[in-house]
Structures are given as structure tokens and as C-alpha cells.
Amino acid sequence: MSAEVEFASSGFSTVEGPARPAGNIAATALRFGSLIAFGVILIVFSLTAPYFLSIGNIGNVLGQSAISGVLAIGLTIVLIAGGSNVVTGGIDLSLAANMGLSAAVYASLTQLGFGDVTAILASILTGTLIGAVNAIAVVYAGIVPLLATLAVMNVVAGLELVLTGNTVLPASTPFLSALSASDSLGMPILAYVLIGFTAIATAIVQYTPLGLRLYAVGEFPDAARAAGLPLRRLLAGAFVASGLSGGIAGILSVSYLSGSTTGSGEMLLPVVVTALLGSVFSRRLVPTVTGTLLSALLVGFLTNGFQLLNISSTLVSGVQGLLILIVVSATTLLRRREA
């Protein structure tokens, strides 16, 4: 069984009061409304945007969603372990900058003549170290996650500028070429990377005792502490895992863009949107890895449809911000009703 199902019977649940019809109806509408909205978006764009549902375009959306999807899954793990309150709970604002620095490390090493193996290990190590810094700042220094990861984001972004000189660092290796290629069906390899990464993260987070403990720590920290769970280590591990995701996304970014480019901070809003929106695809309105994948595809198809219709990218950002407002407000109100 998944962690989402086991969580209710693990001893970390609260006693439920009488059923509240209004709250149940609202919760059901939010859960199934997200799937309906997804379907409506696909139908509308398929009727208005040329080649929207073609195999080539679907593969393009999957490939474009790989980077933000991997980052959002990393953020999802922090949301699960840290709690849904993005101010005092789980949040990692350094992920986009993490990806930028990891990509810069990869491109810099290849330009210095190092092979792909060295560059891959260095990028992953860079991302993991950034996650460890976040863990130390939040878990052991006691800094609010929002402020801690914001500070780390600025430091990491500065290091990227120093390393790259605020210029584009091209990178071309056989591994990067293979990663950016497509198969015989026209499906990008990056799409398979996203699916594989999601499958591994889902298996760990939603189908193992470790994942169940992460949910317990995030949802009911007092009960988890009473049960003897190592709250600090679990939360620190979530930030390290998030940092690891940033390092992997950096490698994907180098492959997709053929090098390291500036402006990685622009990825932050789509990543936060994707991670927060993922909870509406969950039966219990909690963050899940599979929900984040659906959310990544929703945002990807939405952005792609706007592009095909030549709609300004400014409107895309506005819609993403509106999605955050709607999802956070709706889930907060529903949880207050259920409390």
C-alpha cells in the first residue's frame, strides 16, 4: 500500500469528528475538479492550437517538463517532511539557483577537459551540498525555512555568477548529446528520465516505511516525536534529497540547453506552482510525487498551449501565480474545516 493509504492507519491519525457535508463536497470538488480542469485544458487547446495533441508535441511537453518536474519532486519531498505551511513548514526556494550552479559546474568541468563521469558526480555533489547547507540552517540553526532557503538561494546565485562570469558556458559531450536526443518514436530521452525519476521517488516516498515517516513528521510532528521518530534527521534528509534533485536537474539543464545559461531563477515560480498544485491530485489533499508529476504535466501543457497560440509569456506567469493563490487558499480553508 502507498504511504497515503497507510498513513491513516499508522497511529498518526487524529480522531475524526462527525462528517461535514459542505466540507466533503468542497474537498471532492477540489480533488476531482483538478482532473476535470486538466481534461478541459487538453480539449480546448486541442481544438484551438495546431498540432497540440500530436505525438511530437506531447513528447516536446514531456521533455520540457523534465527539468521543472525533477525540481518540483525535490520540493515535494520537503513539503511532505516539513509540513504544508510554506512559512513555518517545508519550502526550498534555493532549488532553481541550485540547478543553475550545478549546471555551471558541469559545463565548467567539461570545458576544462574532464569527462562526463567527473562532471556528473561534481554536479550531483554540488546539489547535495546545497541541500545539506539548507538542512543545517533549518534543522540545526533553527532558521525559518522560508528565510534560510531564500538566503541560500542568493548565495548560490552569486556563486553561479562568479563561476560563469555571467556568461553562457557551452557544453557538448556524447553523454549530453544522447540525453538531449529522441527515440525512434520522436519521444525525447528527457521524458523517459522524468518518468524514471518519478517512479524511483514514488517507490521510496509513497511505498516504504521511510516515506510513511516523512508524512508523519510533516503532518503530526508531536505524535511522531512521541513515537520516537528522529524528526531532525528526517527533515534534514528531505532537504538533502531536494538538493540532490537540484543537482540532477542541473545535468538535465546542461543537456537541454547545450550548456550553462544565466537566468535559472526564472524556474522558481513554475517549480513552486507545480509542487503546490500537486496536492489537489491527492485523495487526502497532501503532497505526493505522483500528484506532482500530474501537476508538472498540467503546467507544461498549459504553457505549451499558450505558446502555440502566441499568447504572451507574461500571461503565463500570471496564470501560474493565480494557480498558487487558488490552491493554497482552497486547501487551507478545507483543512480548517476538517480540523
N, C-alpha and C positions, 0 to 999 in steps of 0.2 A: 504493500500500500504506500501511497505517497505521504510525505510529511504533512501535507494539507489535510489528509484524511485522518492520519494517526494522531495529529496534534490534539484533536478534540477528546481523545480517549487516553491521553498520556499522563493525566494527572495535573496538567497545567491549564485546565479549563476552569471557567467560573460557572457558578450555578445560574442557570438560565431562568429568567422570570417568565411571566405569562406572555404568550405570543402577542405581538403588536401588529395588527393587520396593516396599518398605514406604513409602518417601518418596513414590514416584509414586502409589501407591494413596491415601495420605493427601491428597496435593495434589489428585488427581482428585475425591476425596470432598468436599473443601472447595469446589472450584470448582463442581461440579455440585450439591452439597448446598445451596448458597445458592439456586440456581434452584428446586430441589425444595422448599426451605423456603418460598420465595416463593409457589409454587403451592399448598402446603398451607395457608398462611395465607389465601389467597384462597378456597379451598374451605371451610375451617372457618368463616370469617366469613360467607360467602355462605349457609351453612346455619343459622347461629345469629343473625346480625344482620339485622334487617329492612332491605330496600332497599339492601343493601351493594353489589351489582353493578349497580344501576340506573345509567342514563346520567347522571342528575342527581348521584348520589353520586360517581361516578367523576370527573366534571368538578369536583366540590367538592374532592376529594382533590388533583387536579392543581393547582387554584387555590391551595389551602392549602400545597402543596409548592413553589410557585414561589419564595417568599422564601428558605426554607431551602435549596432546590435551587441557586439562584444563589449564595448564600453558600458552600455546600459545593463548588461547582465552583471558586470562587476559592481555597478552601483546598486543593483537589486540585492546582491548579497549583503551589502552594507545596510540597506533599508530593512532587510529581514532581521539581521542581528542587532541593529541599533534602535529599531522601533520606527513607527510611521511618522513621528513628529520630526519634521525636517530641520527644526531649530534646535531642539534639545536631543533629538534621536539620531538616526542614521542618515548621513549625507556625505558625499565626497565630491567637492567642487573642483578638485585638482585633476580629475580624470582626463579632461581634454588636454590640459597642459602636460600631463604625464605622457600621453600619446605623442605629443609634439616633440618632447625631449627624447623619448625612446626612439622615435623615427630619426631624429637628428644624430643620435649616437650610431644607429645602424648606417646611415648614409656616410657619416664621417669615417667610420672604420673601413667601409668598402673603398672610399677614396684614398685611404692610407694603404690599401693593398691587402687588407685582411679578408679572409674568406667568409662565406655565408654562415658557417657554424659559429665562428667567433662573434660575428655581428649579431646573430640571433640570440646567443647566450647573453651578450652585453645588453641588448635591448630589454630582454626579459628581466635581467638583474637590475637594470635601471628602474623599470616599472615597479619591481618588487620592493626595492629600497625606498622609493617614494611612498609606497603603501605602508612600509614599516615606520617611516617618519610620521605619517598620519596617525598610525596606531599609537606611537609613543606620545604624540601631542594630545590625543584624545583620551586614551585609556590611562596612561601613566602620569601625564601632566595635568589632566583634568580640564583641558580647554574644551569649550563647546565645539562640537564637530563642524558647525557652520563656519565659525571663525578660524578654527585650526586648519581646515582644508582650504579655506579662502587664502590664508597666509601662505600655505604650502604652494598653492596654485601660482601665486605671484612670484615666489622664489623660483619655482621650476620654470615658469615662463621666462624669467630673467636669465636663467642658465641656458635655456634654448637659444636666446638671442646672442649670448656670449659665444656659444659653441658654433653657431651658424653665421655670426656676423650679420644677422637679419637678412640673409640672402637664401636663395634656393640652392640646396645641395643635391645635384642629380646622382642617382644610383642605378646601376644596371648590372645585374648578375644573372646567371642561369636560373637560380632559385627564384628570384624576383620575377623573371620572365614567365616561368612556369606558374607562379602563383597568380599572375595577372592574366593568364590565358583563359580560354574557354574550351569546353569539351566538344565532341562531335555534334552534340545537340544544340550548341550555342549557349550552354549554361556556364557562367563564369566559375572558375575554381573557387573564388572567394565565397560564392554561395554555398558550396559544399563545406568550406571552412566554418561558416556561420552555423550551418546545421550540425556539424560535428561538435563544435564548441558548445552549442546549446544542449546537445544530447549528453555530453560529459557533465556539464554543470547541473543539468536536471537530475541525472543519476545520483550525483553527490548531494545536492541541496534538498531534493524532494523525496529521495528514496533511501536515505541512510540515517542511522541514529545521529550522526553529526548534523545533518540538516534539521532534524527534529529539535535538537538542542539549540540551534541558531534561532529557530522560530520561538522556542520557549523563552530564550534570553530577550528577544526583541519585544514579544507580546506581554509576557508576565515575568519581569526580572525578579520581583520579590519571591515569587513561587520557585523560580529557577535557582535563586540563591539558597532558599530553604532546602531545596532538593540536593544541594551540594555541587551544582554545576559551576565550572570555572568561568564566570561571566567575563572577566577581564581578558582572559586568554582567547575566548571565543570571539569577542568583539574585535580584539587586536587581529586575530586571524582573518576576520571578514575584511578589514582594511587592507591587509597584506594581499588577500585574494583579489581585491579590487585593483590594487596596484599592479598585480600580475596581469590582469585583464588589460590595463593601460599599456603595458609593455608589449603584449601580443597585438593589440590594436595598432601600436606604432609600427610593427613589422608589416601589417596589412596596409597601412597608410603608405609606407615607402613603396610597396608593390603597386598599389593603385595609382599613385601619383608619380611613379618613377623617380622618387627621391623625397627629400625632406623639404617641406614648404612652410612658410610662415602662416599665421592665422589659425592655428589649431584651436584657439579659444572659441572660435565660432561654432565648434562642435558641442559646446557645453549645453546650450539650450535644447537642441534636439535630443541629447542623451538624457537630460533630466525629464523632458517630456515623455520619452519612451519608457523610462523606468517607473515614473509615477502613474502613467496611463496603464501600465501592465496590470495593476491591481484590479481594474474593472473586468478583466478577463478571468478572474479567480472567483470560485464559488463563495469564498469567505471574504472577498474584497481585501485580500492581503497580497503582498508582492510575491510573485512566483516567476521562475525562469521561463516557463512556457508562456506565461502571460506577457512577459517582456518581449519574447520573440514575436508574438502576435502584434504587440504594440509597435515594435520596430517595423514590421511589415505594413501596418496601418499608416504610420508616419511616412514610410518610404513610398507607398502608393499615392498618398496624398500629395507629397512633394512632387513626385513624378508626373501626376496628372496636371498639376499647376504648370509645370514646365512645358508639357506637351501643348497646353492651351495658351502658352506665352503669358501667363499671369505673373505679375511682379513678385520677386522673391521676398519683398518687404511684407506682402500679404501672407506669405507662407509663415514667416516668423510671428506675425500677429495671430494667426490661427493656432500655432504651437503654444503661444502664451495663453491664449484663451482656453485651450485644452487643459493646461496645467490648472488654471483657475477653476474650471468646472469640476475636474476630477478631484482635486484636493478639497474643494468646498463640499461636494456631494458625499465623498467618503467620510469626511469629518462629521457632517450632520448625521449620517446614518449610524456612525459609531457612537455618537452621543445618545441617539435614540435607543441603541442596543445596550448601553452601559447601565 
